[in-house]
Amino acid sequence: QVQLVESGGGLVQTGGSLRLSCAASGSTRSLDIVGWYLQAPGKQRELVAGISGGGMTTYADSVKGRFTISRDNAKTTAFLQMNSLKPEDTGVYYCYTAFLGWGQGTQVTVSS
């Protein structure tokens, strides 16, 4: 079964960086419109960054200037580069595409 798989999460100190990856396991299917979402503890899942098929990007105000969403040239992997991390960035990050739905998520914990 083809599904989205996220990786790259972990524990990092405030001000640190992480790079998350999202790819379709068992497939080389292109990822067109991709969204990265954060589900913080006790909160609803929210969009933090998105990229269109043509490469246009959008960001939540809380991450602008710190996070960057991108894809590889083959559009098989999407990335979320997270810099200057804050404790409020803590939570499970999910990748989403309309065709494949949600990945299983990857935990990011930012310690103060």
N, C-alpha and C positions, 0 to 999 in steps of 0.2 A: 504494500500500500504506500503510495507516494504521500509524503507529508512534509511540512516545514519543520526544520530543526534549527533551533537557536543554540549558540555557544558563545563563550567568552566572558560570562559573568564571573563574579567573585567578590572577595572582600578587599576594599581599598580604603585608604585614609582620605579625609577631606583634602581636596585639591589634587587628588590623583586622577588617573585616566584609565579607561577601559575601552576596548573595541569589541563590540558584539557583531556576530555574524549570523546570517540566516540563509539557509539553502534548502532546496527540495531534495530530500533523501531519496535515493533510488531513481533519480530522474535528472535529466539535464534540461528540464523545462525552464524556459525563461521566466523570470520574475518581472512582471511589468509594473503595475502600481503596487507599491509596498508601503505598509505602515508599521512603525514601531510604536508599541503601546506600553505604558507603565501601569501596573497595578500596585500601588503603594499599600502598606498594611492598613486594613480597615477602610479602604477607599475603592471607588469604582475604577475600572480600567479606563485610562485616558490616552489619547493620541499625543505622542511627544514629537514625532517626525514622520513625514511622508514624502515619497518620491513618485512622480508620475512616470508613465511610459516614456515620455520625452525628456525626462531628467529634471523637470521642475520640482522644487522642494518646498516644503512648508514645515514650520516648527511651532511648538507651543511657546508662548512668551517666556515661560520659566526656563527654557533651555537655549533660547536664541543666543548665538555667540559662543556657546560652550559645546553643543552637540552638532555633529555633521552626519547626514545620511548620504549614502552613496551606493553604487552597484559596480560590480566588475564589468568589463567590456562585453562579456558574453551574456550578461544579465542573468547569471545563474546563482549569484550570491549577492545579498544585500548586506550592508554594513551600517553600524551606528558607532561613530567615534565619539566618545564621551570624555570631555576634558573638564578640568576645574570642578570635579564632582563635589556635591554637597550632601549632607545627611538626608535631606529631603528628596534626593534622587533614589533613595533606597526602595527596593521592591522587586517584583518579578517583571521582566521585560519580555514582551511577546511580539512576534513578527506576524503579520497578517497579509494575505493576498485574497482577492475575491474568489479565485479558482480553488486554492488549496485550504483556505480558512486559516485557523490559528495553529501556531506551533505550540510546543509544550511549555515554553517559557524558560528563561534563565535568570537566576537570582543575582541581584546586585545589592551589595551591602556597603554603605559608605559610613565609616566610623568617624566620630568627631574627635 
